[in-house]
Amino acid sequence: MAKRIDVSDLDIFYGNFKAVEGVNVSIEPRSVTALIGPSGCGKSTFLRSLNRMHEVIPGARVEGKVVIDGQDLYGSDVDPVDVRRQIGMVFQRPNPFPTMSIYDNVVAGVRLNSKKMKKNDLDDLVESSLRGANLWNEVKDRLDRPGSGLSGGQQQRLCIARAIAVQPEVLLMDEPCSALDPISTLAIEDLMTELKDRFTIVIVTHNMQQAARVSEQTGFFNLNGVGQPGRLIEFNPTEKIFSNPDQKATEDYISGRFG
Ligand SMILES: Nc1ncnc2c1ncn2[C@@H]1O[C@H](COP(=O)(O)OP(=O)(O)OP(=O)(O)O)[C@@H](O)[C@H]1O
């Protein structure tokens, strides 16, 4: 189910402003890839271009290619709604539907995809998705209660359960732990390690230790100056990035000399 992502010569624009320039990278299936870099260098913009989520912003567009297992993501016959089903996204702030029950939150995406499913099958899907998100034991006795009644960390795991319920091939995570306490953060990190057996995971994080703990590959984005586009300066195995990076800018950033 996990898929490979090949990006070539990708530029991303908001209107006339080029936010990201010249990205070339291949992301391996069944792995975690971390994207790091200073604020405003285009990490989130790049992440969103991997499931065409940036297109909800008027005037946002890309030039270049994103190919997922051989299929051109921006091909004229590709439906962006379909893309977002195959390539799920988890955001910075947990965003469960607040009045919906835990159960309905998990199956919300499946229902949107207008798949008619039998109650038994839905029940199984809710259980397997909540188990996959390491939340089942905490909520199995209150599935009919609102999602908003959970703690922040539980809500984020509920959002992950919702994302994996539609069985995506790729999971994009934009600073998924930035609103969470250290214990919930560890729970999400453990979960990523389990989920990468099934999914291709790309995560944006400001937390260097987190990138070092969870990812196999790390990409460092940087800016030459204000108003300049962000660029992917270095992409290497995480171990190398944190011990012996190729670029001085990477070393300066990870050692806290800027950013
Ligand atoms: N909706 C938007 N409209 C116009 N410009 C935008 C929009 N979103 C982001 N930008 C600009 O694109 C550039 C890249 O922003 P982006 O949010 O991708 O950076 P980032 O590296 O994820 O930053 P941070 O780490 O602060 O979240 C910035 O100059 C930002 O101001």
The ligand as a Gaussian input file, in Angstrom:
#p B3LYP/6-31G(d) Opt

LIG

0 1
 N       -1.551000      31.081000       2.023000
 C       -0.431000      31.744000       1.717000
 N       -0.465000      32.815000       0.905000
 C        0.667000      33.491000       0.582000
 N        1.899000      33.163000       1.028000
 C        1.981000      32.089000       1.828000
 C        0.836000      31.325000       2.229000
 N        1.248000      30.327000       3.050000
 C        2.581000      30.468000       3.172000
 N        3.031000      31.518000       2.441000
 C        4.419000      31.989000       2.330000
 O        5.206000      30.941000       1.754000
 C        6.481000      30.882000       2.401000
 C        6.661000      29.481000       2.974000
 O        5.727000      29.296000       4.045000
 P        5.526000      27.896000       4.774000
 O        4.381000      28.019000       5.722000
 O        5.482000      26.803000       3.769000
 O        6.921000      27.782000       5.565000
 P        7.331000      26.791000       6.739000
 O        8.762000      26.429000       6.480000
 O        6.372000      25.670000       6.843000
 O        7.236000      27.751000       7.989000
 P        6.927000      27.438000       9.563000
 O        8.050000      26.576000      10.012000
 O        6.940000      28.789000      10.184000
 O        5.590000      26.753000       9.630000
 C        6.497000      31.986000       3.454000
 O        7.133000      33.113000       2.897000
 C        5.027000      32.247000       3.699000
 O        4.812000      33.595000       4.101000

